[in-house]
């Protein structure tokens, strides 16, 4: 089963390496991994999509909590959430097929971000199935190059899926965020 894990981590060198090494040591293959800044300076948010049984993912989550730089983890798999992926696709565009490609772009609510005499670069966002479908429709035209960001996901509703109020690994990081150092 596919699981979407989100983690708040300290924005420090080596954190990504430690987390990916843990997945490697536990023989998990990461399907997608995205990392970006949060609204809180010094904190990054990771979205990790991985396949595994529920018990395996629970065990993996407990191992992640033991890493010093991990603040909090949440499995969004069973939570109502909004997930998006972004892809940029460079496709061959001849005078004969350019109009058809542009109509396809409109159908998928994508947008053209670069035009040359022989190609178009198209940007599309959506869930993985939408992007996979779009790629398959463009494939007969000749895909020159493609890049995808990986999944980002956020729980629906008015409360955050992760908060800065505490963590599961006891490293006292929430006190550092509020400026109240432990004595």
C-alpha positions, 0 to 999 in steps of 0.5 A: 500500500502507498503511504504519504508521510510528512515530516518536519525536520531541522533545516541543517546540512546532512538531514536529508542524507540521514533520512534517506539512509534510514530508508535504504538500511530498512530496504524501503524504496522512496517513490517520491521525496520533496523537501521545502521550507515552511512558514517557520525559519529553520524548519523544512517539511518533507513529503515522502511517498513510500510503499509498505504494509501498515505495520512496516510504516509504523516501524519506519516512523518510529525509527524516523522519530529517533533521528535527532533532526526529525521534529515530527512525522505524520502519515497522511494516508488515512487522512483527507488531504490534497496532493499535487505533483508538478511536471515540466515536459518538453515535447516535439512540436512541428507546424502540423501537430502544434495546434493539436498539442495546444488543445491537449494542453487546454484539456488537461488544464496545463500551460505552455511555459516555453515555445521554440520552432521545434518544441514546447515546454508544458507545465502541468500540476495535479495528482499522479494519475493526471500527470501520468495520463497527460504524459501518455497522451503526449508520448506519440508526439515525441517527449524530448525531456521530462522532470517531475517534482514529486508529491506534496501533500497537505491535510484538509481542514483548518488545523495543521497536520503537523505543528511546532508545539512538540515532537516525538523524539524528546530533543526539546526542539519546540522549546528552541522554536519559542526561544525558551532554552532549557536550563 
